Each structure stands twice: as structure tokens, then as C-alpha cells.
Amino acid sequence: MNNRAVALIQVGKHAEGLDLYKKALASLPDGHAEARALLSYNLGLGFARSGRLKDAAATLEAALQTKNSQRKRKAQSLRTRVAKALAEGRL
């Protein structure tokens, strides 16, 4: 589901991609923290690409719960860019 959602976002089908990410997150059982963090990062990125910066900022908080250092750096970087855009009023 994650790969399909990525593809949908990339071709501009934002609503479909975002819905698929949400379904994937909802279907994850407890104990899959890294998968949840990955999906949360991708959902946050999808929100940002869709111009939904407030949703992106909230979702990226969950992405930061990863133990993967590369993913954490990417999530922090994206969160910083989203926060800057929000502060500048680019909603």
C-alpha cells in the first residue's frame, strides 16, 4: 500500500494517495513502530506536497518516533521546512 500511495502522490493524485497512507496506518497492528514511522513520514511528505502544511507538521511528529537515524534526519529536516513555511504564512 505504501508504494502505491507514493506513486499516487507523485502523479498528482493527492487525495487518493493520502487516503491510502491513512488506511495503511490504520491497518498496522501494535508493535510495528518502524513501519508506523515510515508511513507517517510518507504521509507527512504527502501532506506537504499537497499544501496541507498543518497536517504535515502534526504527522511528522509520529515519524520522529523512529530508531532509524537516516529516517529521523529526513523527518526532522522536513518538519523544519514545514515549520518555516507555516511561520512565513505559506499555507
Phi and psi in radians as a Rosetta constraint file:
Dihedral C 1 N 2 CA 2 C 2 CIRCULARHARMONIC -1.066 0.35
Dihedral N 2 CA 2 C 2 N 3 CIRCULARHARMONIC -0.821 0.35
Dihedral C 2 N 3 CA 3 C 3 CIRCULARHARMONIC -1.099 0.35
Dihedral N 3 CA 3 C 3 N 4 CIRCULARHARMONIC -0.693 0.35
Dihedral C 3 N 4 CA 4 C 4 CIRCULARHARMONIC -1.150 0.35
Dihedral N 4 CA 4 C 4 N 5 CIRCULARHARMONIC -0.717 0.35
Dihedral C 4 N 5 CA 5 C 5 CIRCULARHARMONIC -1.103 0.35
Dihedral N 5 CA 5 C 5 N 6 CIRCULARHARMONIC -0.728 0.35
Dihedral C 5 N 6 CA 6 C 6 CIRCULARHARMONIC -1.013 0.35
Dihedral N 6 CA 6 C 6 N 7 CIRCULARHARMONIC -0.824 0.35
Dihedral C 6 N 7 CA 7 C 7 CIRCULARHARMONIC -1.094 0.35
Dihedral N 7 CA 7 C 7 N 8 CIRCULARHARMONIC -0.729 0.35
Dihedral C 7 N 8 CA 8 C 8 CIRCULARHARMONIC -1.085 0.35
Dihedral N 8 CA 8 C 8 N 9 CIRCULARHARMONIC -0.769 0.35
Dihedral C 8 N 9 CA 9 C 9 CIRCULARHARMONIC -1.089 0.35
Dihedral N 9 CA 9 C 9 N 10 CIRCULARHARMONIC -0.751 0.35
Dihedral C 9 N 10 CA 10 C 10 CIRCULARHARMONIC -1.109 0.35
Dihedral N 10 CA 10 C 10 N 11 CIRCULARHARMONIC -0.528 0.35
Dihedral C 10 N 11 CA 11 C 11 CIRCULARHARMONIC -1.664 0.35
Dihedral N 11 CA 11 C 11 N 12 CIRCULARHARMONIC 0.174 0.35
Dihedral C 11 N 12 CA 12 C 12 CIRCULARHARMONIC 1.572 0.35
Dihedral N 12 CA 12 C 12 N 13 CIRCULARHARMONIC 0.111 0.35
Dihedral C 12 N 13 CA 13 C 13 CIRCULARHARMONIC -1.615 0.35
Dihedral N 13 CA 13 C 13 N 14 CIRCULARHARMONIC 1.183 0.35
Dihedral C 13 N 14 CA 14 C 14 CIRCULARHARMONIC -1.074 0.35
Dihedral N 14 CA 14 C 14 N 15 CIRCULARHARMONIC -0.843 0.35
Dihedral C 14 N 15 CA 15 C 15 CIRCULARHARMONIC -1.049 0.35
Dihedral N 15 CA 15 C 15 N 16 CIRCULARHARMONIC -0.776 0.35
Dihedral C 15 N 16 CA 16 C 16 CIRCULARHARMONIC -1.124 0.35
Dihedral N 16 CA 16 C 16 N 17 CIRCULARHARMONIC -0.769 0.35
Dihedral C 16 N 17 CA 17 C 17 CIRCULARHARMONIC -1.112 0.35
Dihedral N 17 CA 17 C 17 N 18 CIRCULARHARMONIC -0.774 0.35
Dihedral C 17 N 18 CA 18 C 18 CIRCULARHARMONIC -1.103 0.35
Dihedral N 18 CA 18 C 18 N 19 CIRCULARHARMONIC -0.721 0.35
Dihedral C 18 N 19 CA 19 C 19 CIRCULARHARMONIC -1.089 0.35
Dihedral N 19 CA 19 C 19 N 20 CIRCULARHARMONIC -0.689 0.35
Dihedral C 19 N 20 CA 20 C 20 CIRCULARHARMONIC -1.164 0.35
Dihedral N 20 CA 20 C 20 N 21 CIRCULARHARMONIC -0.715 0.35
Dihedral C 20 N 21 CA 21 C 21 CIRCULARHARMONIC -1.042 0.35
Dihedral N 21 CA 21 C 21 N 22 CIRCULARHARMONIC -0.781 0.35
Dihedral C 21 N 22 CA 22 C 22 CIRCULARHARMONIC -1.084 0.35
Dihedral N 22 CA 22 C 22 N 23 CIRCULARHARMONIC -0.719 0.35
Dihedral C 22 N 23 CA 23 C 23 CIRCULARHARMONIC -1.138 0.35
Dihedral N 23 CA 23 C 23 N 24 CIRCULARHARMONIC -0.712 0.35
Dihedral C 23 N 24 CA 24 C 24 CIRCULARHARMONIC -1.101 0.35
Dihedral N 24 CA 24 C 24 N 25 CIRCULARHARMONIC -0.757 0.35
Dihedral C 24 N 25 CA 25 C 25 CIRCULARHARMONIC -1.094 0.35
Dihedral N 25 CA 25 C 25 N 26 CIRCULARHARMONIC -0.741 0.35
Dihedral C 25 N 26 CA 26 C 26 CIRCULARHARMONIC -1.166 0.35
Dihedral N 26 CA 26 C 26 N 27 CIRCULARHARMONIC -0.465 0.35
Dihedral C 26 N 27 CA 27 C 27 CIRCULARHARMONIC -1.505 0.35
Dihedral N 27 CA 27 C 27 N 28 CIRCULARHARMONIC -0.170 0.35
Dihedral C 27 N 28 CA 28 C 28 CIRCULARHARMONIC -1.254 0.35
Dihedral N 28 CA 28 C 28 N 29 CIRCULARHARMONIC 2.255 0.35
Dihedral C 28 N 29 CA 29 C 29 CIRCULARHARMONIC -1.323 0.35
Dihedral N 29 CA 29 C 29 N 30 CIRCULARHARMONIC 2.875 0.35
Dihedral C 29 N 30 CA 30 C 30 CIRCULARHARMONIC -1.022 0.35
Dihedral N 30 CA 30 C 30 N 31 CIRCULARHARMONIC 2.639 0.35
Dihedral C 30 N 31 CA 31 C 31 CIRCULARHARMONIC 1.603 0.35
Dihedral N 31 CA 31 C 31 N 32 CIRCULARHARMONIC 0.110 0.35
Dihedral C 31 N 32 CA 32 C 32 CIRCULARHARMONIC -2.007 0.35
Dihedral N 32 CA 32 C 32 N 33 CIRCULARHARMONIC 1.009 0.35
Dihedral C 32 N 33 CA 33 C 33 CIRCULARHARMONIC -1.089 0.35
Dihedral N 33 CA 33 C 33 N 34 CIRCULARHARMONIC -0.695 0.35
Dihedral C 33 N 34 CA 34 C 34 CIRCULARHARMONIC -1.222 0.35
Dihedral N 34 CA 34 C 34 N 35 CIRCULARHARMONIC -0.695 0.35
Dihedral C 34 N 35 CA 35 C 35 CIRCULARHARMONIC -1.127 0.35
Dihedral N 35 CA 35 C 35 N 36 CIRCULARHARMONIC -0.693 0.35
Dihedral C 35 N 36 CA 36 C 36 CIRCULARHARMONIC -1.113 0.35
Dihedral N 36 CA 36 C 36 N 37 CIRCULARHARMONIC -0.718 0.35
Dihedral C 36 N 37 CA 37 C 37 CIRCULARHARMONIC -1.144 0.35
Dihedral N 37 CA 37 C 37 N 38 CIRCULARHARMONIC -0.726 0.35
Dihedral C 37 N 38 CA 38 C 38 CIRCULARHARMONIC -1.097 0.35
Dihedral N 38 CA 38 C 38 N 39 CIRCULARHARMONIC -0.837 0.35
Dihedral C 38 N 39 CA 39 C 39 CIRCULARHARMONIC -1.112 0.35
Dihedral N 39 CA 39 C 39 N 40 CIRCULARHARMONIC -0.653 0.35
Dihedral C 39 N 40 CA 40 C 40 CIRCULARHARMONIC -1.147 0.35
Dihedral N 40 CA 40 C 40 N 41 CIRCULARHARMONIC -0.704 0.35
Dihedral C 40 N 41 CA 41 C 41 CIRCULARHARMONIC -1.072 0.35
Dihedral N 41 CA 41 C 41 N 42 CIRCULARHARMONIC -0.853 0.35
Dihedral C 41 N 42 CA 42 C 42 CIRCULARHARMONIC -1.092 0.35
Dihedral N 42 CA 42 C 42 N 43 CIRCULARHARMONIC -0.692 0.35
Dihedral C 42 N 43 CA 43 C 43 CIRCULARHARMONIC -1.128 0.35
Dihedral N 43 CA 43 C 43 N 44 CIRCULARHARMONIC -0.755 0.35
Dihedral C 43 N 44 CA 44 C 44 CIRCULARHARMONIC -1.053 0.35
Dihedral N 44 CA 44 C 44 N 45 CIRCULARHARMONIC -0.719 0.35
Dihedral C 44 N 45 CA 45 C 45 CIRCULARHARMONIC -1.140 0.35
Dihedral N 45 CA 45 C 45 N 46 CIRCULARHARMONIC -0.720 0.35
Dihedral C 45 N 46 CA 46 C 46 CIRCULARHARMONIC -1.081 0.35
Dihedral N 46 CA 46 C 46 N 47 CIRCULARHARMONIC -0.744 0.35
Dihedral C 46 N 47 CA 47 C 47 CIRCULARHARMONIC -1.066 0.35
Dihedral N 47 CA 47 C 47 N 48 CIRCULARHARMONIC -0.768 0.35
Dihedral C 47 N 48 CA 48 C 48 CIRCULARHARMONIC -1.083 0.35
Dihedral N 48 CA 48 C 48 N 49 CIRCULARHARMONIC -0.770 0.35
Dihedral C 48 N 49 CA 49 C 49 CIRCULARHARMONIC -1.159 0.35
Dihedral N 49 CA 49 C 49 N 50 CIRCULARHARMONIC -0.417 0.35
Dihedral C 49 N 50 CA 50 C 50 CIRCULARHARMONIC -1.545 0.35
Dihedral N 50 CA 50 C 50 N 51 CIRCULARHARMONIC -0.032 0.35
Dihedral C 50 N 51 CA 51 C 51 CIRCULARHARMONIC 1.436 0.35
Dihedral N 51 CA 51 C 51 N 52 CIRCULARHARMONIC 0.174 0.35
Dihedral C 51 N 52 CA 52 C 52 CIRCULARHARMONIC -1.678 0.35
Dihedral N 52 CA 52 C 52 N 53 CIRCULARHARMONIC 1.276 0.35
Dihedral C 52 N 53 CA 53 C 53 CIRCULARHARMONIC -1.195 0.35
Dihedral N 53 CA 53 C 53 N 54 CIRCULARHARMONIC -0.629 0.35
Dihedral C 53 N 54 CA 54 C 54 CIRCULARHARMONIC -1.137 0.35
Dihedral N 54 CA 54 C 54 N 55 CIRCULARHARMONIC -0.725 0.35
Dihedral C 54 N 55 CA 55 C 55 CIRCULARHARMONIC -1.136 0.35
Dihedral N 55 CA 55 C 55 N 56 CIRCULARHARMONIC -0.682 0.35
Dihedral C 55 N 56 CA 56 C 56 CIRCULARHARMONIC -1.072 0.35
Dihedral N 56 CA 56 C 56 N 57 CIRCULARHARMONIC -0.810 0.35
Dihedral C 56 N 57 CA 57 C 57 CIRCULARHARMONIC -1.050 0.35
Dihedral N 57 CA 57 C 57 N 58 CIRCULARHARMONIC -0.772 0.35
Dihedral C 57 N 58 CA 58 C 58 CIRCULARHARMONIC -1.156 0.35
Dihedral N 58 CA 58 C 58 N 59 CIRCULARHARMONIC -0.716 0.35
Dihedral C 58 N 59 CA 59 C 59 CIRCULARHARMONIC -1.230 0.35
Dihedral N 59 CA 59 C 59 N 60 CIRCULARHARMONIC -0.602 0.35
Dihedral C 59 N 60 CA 60 C 60 CIRCULARHARMONIC -1.179 0.35
Dihedral N 60 CA 60 C 60 N 61 CIRCULARHARMONIC -0.370 0.35
Dihedral C 60 N 61 CA 61 C 61 CIRCULARHARMONIC -1.058 0.35
Dihedral N 61 CA 61 C 61 N 62 CIRCULARHARMONIC -0.702 0.35
Dihedral C 61 N 62 CA 62 C 62 CIRCULARHARMONIC -1.196 0.35
Dihedral N 62 CA 62 C 62 N 63 CIRCULARHARMONIC -0.586 0.35
Dihedral C 62 N 63 CA 63 C 63 CIRCULARHARMONIC -1.154 0.35
Dihedral N 63 CA 63 C 63 N 64 CIRCULARHARMONIC -0.462 0.35
Dihedral C 63 N 64 CA 64 C 64 CIRCULARHARMONIC -1.294 0.35
Dihedral N 64 CA 64 C 64 N 65 CIRCULARHARMONIC -0.082 0.35
Dihedral C 64 N 65 CA 65 C 65 CIRCULARHARMONIC -1.449 0.35
Dihedral N 65 CA 65 C 65 N 66 CIRCULARHARMONIC 0.264 0.35
Dihedral C 65 N 66 CA 66 C 66 CIRCULARHARMONIC -1.469 0.35
Dihedral N 66 CA 66 C 66 N 67 CIRCULARHARMONIC 2.718 0.35
Dihedral C 66 N 67 CA 67 C 67 CIRCULARHARMONIC -1.709 0.35
Dihedral N 67 CA 67 C 67 N 68 CIRCULARHARMONIC -0.132 0.35
Dihedral C 67 N 68 CA 68 C 68 CIRCULARHARMONIC -1.373 0.35
Dihedral N 68 CA 68 C 68 N 69 CIRCULARHARMONIC 1.989 0.35
Dihedral C 68 N 69 CA 69 C 69 CIRCULARHARMONIC -1.136 0.35
Dihedral N 69 CA 69 C 69 N 70 CIRCULARHARMONIC -0.650 0.35
Dihedral C 69 N 70 CA 70 C 70 CIRCULARHARMONIC -1.150 0.35
Dihedral N 70 CA 70 C 70 N 71 CIRCULARHARMONIC -0.772 0.35
Dihedral C 70 N 71 CA 71 C 71 CIRCULARHARMONIC -1.116 0.35
Dihedral N 71 CA 71 C 71 N 72 CIRCULARHARMONIC -0.679 0.35
Dihedral C 71 N 72 CA 72 C 72 CIRCULARHARMONIC -1.111 0.35
Dihedral N 72 CA 72 C 72 N 73 CIRCULARHARMONIC -0.749 0.35
Dihedral C 72 N 73 CA 73 C 73 CIRCULARHARMONIC -1.075 0.35
Dihedral N 73 CA 73 C 73 N 74 CIRCULARHARMONIC -0.752 0.35
Dihedral C 73 N 74 CA 74 C 74 CIRCULARHARMONIC -1.112 0.35
Dihedral N 74 CA 74 C 74 N 75 CIRCULARHARMONIC -0.750 0.35
Dihedral C 74 N 75 CA 75 C 75 CIRCULARHARMONIC -1.143 0.35
Dihedral N 75 CA 75 C 75 N 76 CIRCULARHARMONIC -0.720 0.35
Dihedral C 75 N 76 CA 76 C 76 CIRCULARHARMONIC -1.138 0.35
Dihedral N 76 CA 76 C 76 N 77 CIRCULARHARMONIC -0.719 0.35
Dihedral C 76 N 77 CA 77 C 77 CIRCULARHARMONIC -1.096 0.35
Dihedral N 77 CA 77 C 77 N 78 CIRCULARHARMONIC -0.819 0.35
Dihedral C 77 N 78 CA 78 C 78 CIRCULARHARMONIC -1.120 0.35
Dihedral N 78 CA 78 C 78 N 79 CIRCULARHARMONIC -0.729 0.35
Dihedral C 78 N 79 CA 79 C 79 CIRCULARHARMONIC -1.063 0.35
Dihedral N 79 CA 79 C 79 N 80 CIRCULARHARMONIC -0.694 0.35
Dihedral C 79 N 80 CA 80 C 80 CIRCULARHARMONIC -1.110 0.35
Dihedral N 80 CA 80 C 80 N 81 CIRCULARHARMONIC -0.771 0.35
Dihedral C 80 N 81 CA 81 C 81 CIRCULARHARMONIC -1.149 0.35
Dihedral N 81 CA 81 C 81 N 82 CIRCULARHARMONIC -0.681 0.35
Dihedral C 81 N 82 CA 82 C 82 CIRCULARHARMONIC -1.159 0.35
Dihedral N 82 CA 82 C 82 N 83 CIRCULARHARMONIC -0.757 0.35
Dihedral C 82 N 83 CA 83 C 83 CIRCULARHARMONIC -1.079 0.35
Dihedral N 83 CA 83 C 83 N 84 CIRCULARHARMONIC -0.697 0.35
Dihedral C 83 N 84 CA 84 C 84 CIRCULARHARMONIC -1.125 0.35
Dihedral N 84 CA 84 C 84 N 85 CIRCULARHARMONIC -0.758 0.35
Dihedral C 84 N 85 CA 85 C 85 CIRCULARHARMONIC -1.104 0.35
Dihedral N 85 CA 85 C 85 N 86 CIRCULARHARMONIC -0.706 0.35
Dihedral C 85 N 86 CA 86 C 86 CIRCULARHARMONIC -1.129 0.35
Dihedral N 86 CA 86 C 86 N 87 CIRCULARHARMONIC -0.740 0.35
Dihedral C 86 N 87 CA 87 C 87 CIRCULARHARMONIC -1.123 0.35
Dihedral N 87 CA 87 C 87 N 88 CIRCULARHARMONIC -0.558 0.35
Dihedral C 87 N 88 CA 88 C 88 CIRCULARHARMONIC -1.484 0.35
Dihedral N 88 CA 88 C 88 N 89 CIRCULARHARMONIC -0.015 0.35
Dihedral C 88 N 89 CA 89 C 89 CIRCULARHARMONIC 1.402 0.35
Dihedral N 89 CA 89 C 89 N 90 CIRCULARHARMONIC 0.343 0.35
Dihedral C 89 N 90 CA 90 C 90 CIRCULARHARMONIC -1.552 0.35
Dihedral N 90 CA 90 C 90 N 91 CIRCULARHARMONIC 1.323 0.35
